[in-house]
Every structure is written in C-alpha cells, then in structure tokens.
Amino acid sequence: MTNFIDRLLELTIQIQQIPAPTFEEKRRAEFALDLFIGEKLQDVSIDSVSNVLARLPASIKDETRKPLIISAHLDTVFPANTNLHATRESDRIYGPGIGDNSMGVAALFGLLWLLRERRIELPGDVWFVANACEEGLGDLRGMKAVVDRFGADVIAYLAIEGASVGHVYHRAIGVRRYRITARTAGGHSWADFGRPSAIHELTRLVTQVTSLPVPASPRTSLNIGRISGGTGVNVLASEATFELDLRSESIGTLNSLAEQVEDLARAASRAGVTIESEIIGQRPAGEIPSDHPLVKLGEECLREQGWKAELTAGSTDANIPLSRGIPAVVLGVTVGSGSHTVHEYIETAPAEKGMEQLVRFVSKVWNYG
C-alpha cells in the first residue's frame, strides 16, 4: 500500500494547506466538492451550511438496504491568518490541523479508492460527507443538517477523526458553553478610582467559577477559553467578557455544574454592575452500549490490525446521531499529538493499518446492522 499511503498523505497536506476556520470552510469545501466530482460520484452537492455530500451507489441495488453515512469535519480551530506551513519528516507530518481533521477528510477519499481498487461490493449506498462547523461555536451545525436530512433511516453513522486510531467512540459527552459579560459605567483609572471596573468584576467571577468542585467521576471538565474587554490601561473597563466550556459524561452532572455557574453570575450583579450569561453552544449527550454490534465491529476491525480497541467518550460529530438514538461511532486513521495547537503532528506509519481498519469496517457494516 506504499503508493496508496503516499497519495493519501499528499492529499492530507493539500487539505491542511487550505484555511478552514469554523464558519469559513468555503474554500476547503469547494476543494472537496471538486474532488468528489472528479471521482465521478453521484448526487454531489454543497448544502446551505457548507457540507459537501457525495453518494457511492450500492453494487447491487436493494431498496431494503439502508445507506451508511461517513463523515469527516472540514473546519479547524485556527484563525484564517494562521501560518499553515507543513513539515514532513520520515515518520511524521507537522502542521496546524493536520490530524484534526485534514487526515480525516483525506480518509474519505482514501476509503473510496480502496473500495474501488479492491472491487468491494456493497449492498447499500455510501454517502461521503465533508461537513462543516464541528469545532468551537459551530455547535455541530453541519452534522445537525446531515442528520436532519438522513435521520434514522441509515445503517449507521461513521465519523472519522484523523488522529484517533485505536479508539472506538460510542459515548457522546454533553457540552454547555456560555458567554458571560460584565458591564459597568466605566471611567478614568485615577479620577474615578473606586468605581466598578467590568474587568475587576469579571475576574472575581472567574475565580469563583474556576473554584467550583469538578468531579473526576463521572469525568467532567471546566475551561475558560477566552477573555476580552477594556479599552486602555488607564481606563476603568465598561465591558468585559469570558467564554466558558463545561463538559461531562453525565448530563445530570453537567446540568448541576451549569446551574452553579448561573447562580454565581446572578449573584455577581449589584448596584452599578450588571452580569449577563448567555448560552452560546450546546452539544447533546448520548450513547450506544459497549456491546452494540457497531461497537463490536469497531473492536473487531482494530483487533485484525493488531490493536486492542479503547472504548471511549468524546465530543464529536457523533453527538448528534447518538443523542437521537441512532447508531454511530467514531474511528480514527492514525495517531498524533498537539491537537488544537500549531505544534500538531501525525505519525505516518500507522495510517496504513488505520485505513485497513476503516475499509474493513465499511465492507462489513451491513452484516452487523
């Protein structure tokens, strides 16, 4: 598979070189669209939220066989002006977004190449989807549109993440995101000293929020990812904002933590100080059991490549079908590190087995549905 892997890695770098911040995936979507057209797939299109869809027809037409939806998200966490320089070494490729999720998008095409090269006959249609708005405040908008379109009338949803091979994600972590804003009258740092500053008020609230107890089990997390506000060093800030990300394996724990945050925000308002909290993102939780046939198939396909599957939970495109009771899993292509940083890299050697795992999964999934 040497030539195949070289071709796959070259495509991965081509995809990675196209900026694709969440909500600004158009150029990368158009690139994927042209590739799908070049592969002569059917029903190739871009929908209203910049998802790119293409259908590989079943080898034997059988109206009773439901389609398989295979997705990989186009967007990255990096601003459009990020230096996307990629460096290829003998066993690694470095570059922002190379594993999350340029490798995943390239794998859509790698799967197609392998299915055709091996003349694997599929009893149902395969829809390849390069979807938008998975990261950050995209709030899974792309996948919501995909699942709204296909619903439960599928054999399964398979989401591909470039650097997650060895894992089978079958549980979706619940996520709640807030934008919390402090407002005051502001003023001069000397002449008006003693008046409330929105930044001072907000940082006190930040300290309270980050001091909340966060359980280790069920695994739960709290992160303030952005803080902004103020207009100058000698100005009492009239407005300041932070953005908060809450996650938990338990929806009950997530709701409890969110209520505590909202209570703190309400209590922080006082004369001359207004604190407002706004929900800016919600990712619903859901799961299929570890003994579900789809999970067992994922384990089997990894085992065939010499890996012991790690069954795990995550916040991914699979959140949407899983939250609606529709079978879905997430599988990877290779391994890597540095996701969501400019130091991100993937290892090239595992990609061969990773692609073999994926093609076996696709070829067998109708036997497990």
N, C-alpha and C positions, 0 to 999 in steps of 0.2 A: 504493500500500500504506500510505498515511499512517494511515488509521483502524486498519488491522491492527496497525501498529507501535505506535501509541498504546495499543491494547488489550494488546499483548504486554508493553510496558514497565510498564503499570499492574499487570499480573499479577506481573511480576518484583518490584515493590516490595511487593506484598501477601505474596508468599512470603518475601521478605527480612525482613519485619517479625515473622515467627514464629520465635522462638528454636529452634535445632536443633543443639545440641552433639552430637557423636558419642555414641551410646548413648541420647540423649534426643530422638530425632527424632519422637516420637509425635504431637505437635500438628501438625507440618508434614505428617506422613504422613496424618493424618486429613483435613487440608485438601485434599491431593492426591486422596485417596480420594473425597471429596465432589465434586470437580471431574470426575473420571472418571465417576462415576455420573451427574452432570448432563449429561455429553456422551453418555450412553446407549451407552457401550462395553460389551463383553461380558466375562464372567469377571473382573469387578472384585473385587479382594481385597487384604487385607494379610496377609503371611505371618508366620512366627514371629519373624523378625528385623526386622520393620517395613518391609520392602519393600512398595511398592504396585504392583500389576500390573493391567493392563487390555489387552484384546485388540480390535483393529480387524480384523474379518474380511476376508478376501480378497474382491475384487469378483467374481471368477469362481472358484468352488470347484474346486480341482485338488489332489488329495491328494498329488501328486508334488512340489508346490512347498513348500519349507521356509519357516518363518517368519523374519522379521527381528526381532531384539531391539534396541530402542532404549532406552538407559538414561541417567539423569542423577542424580547423588547428591544426597540431601536434606541431609546433615549439613554443618556448618561447624566451624571450629576455635575458635569463640568461646564462652566460658562463658555460661551461661544469663542471668547478670545484666548482660551487655554492653549498653550503650546502642546500640540498633539504629536510631537516627534516620537517616532517608534525606533527602538534599537533591537536588532535581532542578534542574539548570541547563539552558540551551538545548541544550547538546550533550553533557552528562554527567549521570550519576546517581552520587552518592556514598552509601556505606553499607557497613558490615561485611557481607561475604558476598554482596554484590550481584552480583558476577561469578562467584564461586566458592562456591555454584553456583546461586544463585537464578535467574539468567538461563538456565542450562542446564535447570533444571526447568520454567521457563515455556516454553522452546522445545519441550518435549514436546507441550504443548497448542497452541502456535503451528503446529507441524507438522500436527497433526490438523486444525486449522482450514483450513490451506491445502489439504491433500489433499481435504477435503470441498468447499471452495469451488470448487476447480478440477475437481472430479469426476474426479480421477486414479484410474484403475483399476489396482489392484494384484493381481498374480497369486498372492500369498501373504499370509498373516496378518502383521500388525504387532503386536508386543507392546510397549506402552509401560511402562517400569519406572522409578519414582521410588525409588531404592534407598538403603539405609542404610549407615552405618559405612564410608565411604570414607576419611575423614580419620584422621590420628593412629593411636591404638591400636585403632581399629576394624578395622584389618588386613584391609580389603576383605571383611569378613564378609558384607555384603549381596550383593556381586557373587558371592561363592563360592556362596551359596544359589541365586542366579539361574542360574549355570552348572551347578550340580548338578542343577537342575530341567530345563533345556533341553538341556544337553550340546552335542554336536557336530551334532545334528540341526537345524541352522539354516542360513540362507543366509549370515548374518554377525551379529556384534555391533557395534553403533554406540554409542559412549559420547559424550555431549555435555558439553563444558565451556564455560561461559558466555563466558569472555574469551579464547578461544584461536583465534579465526578466523584463517585464513591458514596454519594448520599441519595436517599430517596425521600424527598419532602412530601409528606402526606397530611401534615397538620398545618393549618394556617394561623399565624399569630395575629391577634387583634391589635389594631393600632388606632390611637386617637391623637390628633395634632391640634395644637392651639396657637393662636397669635394673641398675646396678652400685651395691652397697651396702657401706659400711664400718661395722663395729661394734667398739666398744671398751668398756672398763668405765666410761669417763666419769669425772667428778669435779668438784672445785672448781678454778676457774681460778687461785687463789692457793695454797691449801693443797696441791693435788695437781699443781702445775705440774711438768712433766716427764713426766707420764703421757701416753699417746697420746690424741689427740682425733680422733674419727672425721672431723670436718671437715678437720683438717690432713692426715690420711692421704689423704682423698679428693681434696683439691685438688692434692696432689702427683701423684696418679694422673691427674687431669685434665690437668695439664701434660704428663705423659708421653704420654698418648693424643693430645692435640692437636698434639704434636710429631712424630707419625708422618708419614712421607712419603706424600703422596697424589698419585697420578699425574694429569696433565692429560689423558692419552690412554692407555687409554680413560678417558673422563670419570668421575671418582669424587669423592665428597664425604664429609665427616665433620662432624657437628654435635652439640654437647651442648646440648639444648634446655631442660632443666630441672635445677635443683639444689635439694635441700631437706635439712634436718637441723638438729639442735641445738634447745635449749630456752631458752637465755638467754645474754646477753652475758658473764656471769661463770661459765658452765658449760662444762666440757670435754664436748664432744658425744659421746654414746654411740652415735649412729647418724646417718649421712648418706648421701644417695643422689643419683646423677645418671642421667639418661636420655640415651642416645646413639643417633643415627641415622646409619647407614652406607649409602651408595648407590654403585652403579657400573653402567656399561653392560656390564661384563664380569663374569659370575658368578665366574670364576676370581679376578679381582682383588678382588671383594667377599669371597670366602672367605678370601683371603690376609690382607686387612686385618682381618677379624673374628678370625682366628687370632692376629694380633699383639695385638689388644686383649685377648683372653682370656689370652694369655701374660703381659701386663703385670699384669692383675688377679690372676692366680695368684701372681706374684712379689711383689705388694704385701702379701700376707698375711705376718705374722710374729708373734712372741710378743706376745700382748695385742691383736692386730689381726686381724680376720677380714674378708676381702674376698670378696663373693659376686657373681657375674654371672649374670643371668637373661635369656634371650631373651624379649622381650615383643612382638615383631612380625616377620613375615617376608613379604615380597612377592616372589613368584617372577618371574623374568625370562622373556622370550620375544619372538618377533618373527615377522612375515611379511616377505618380501623386498620391496625397493623397487619391483620390477617385478610384484608381485602385482596381479591385476585389481582388487582392492578399493582398493589404494593408487592405482592409475592412475585409478580412478573419482573418488576424492577430489581428485586433482590436476585432473582434467577439470572437475569442478564448481566448483572455485575459479577455474580459468582462465576459465570462462564469465562469472565475475563481475569479471574484470579483475585477479585476484590470481595471483601465482606462488606455488605451494604450497611451504612449507618442510617437508620430511620430517624428522621428529624422534623423539626418545625421551622417555618420561616415566614417572612412577609414577602410574598411574590405574586406574580400574576395568577397563580393557582388559588389565591384567596377568594377570588370571585366565584369560580365554579364550586369550590369546596363549601363556601358559605351558603350556596343554594342547593346543597345536597347532591351535586353532580360529581362523579368520579374524576379525579385529577391528581397528577403527580408532577413533581419537578425532578428532572435529571440533568446531569452535567456532561461536559465534554472533556475537560482536562482539569488540572489543579493549578493554583496560582496563589498570589498574595498581594496585599496592598490595595484591595478594592476600595474605591471611593477616594483614593489618593493619587497624586501624579507619579508615584513610585510603583504603580501597579505592574504586575507581570504575570505571564502564564508560562507553564512548563510545556515544552513541545512534545516530549516523548510519550506522555500518557494519552495524547489525543487520538492515536490510532486505536487503542483499546476503547477509549471513550466513544468513538464513532461506531465501533463494532457493537458496543452495548446498545447504542441507540437504534441501529438498523435492525438488530435482533428484536428489540422491544417492539418496533413498528411492525415487523413481519409476523409477530406472534400475538399482538394485542387482541385481534378478533377471536382468538381461541380462549381468551380469558374474560371476555366481556359478558 
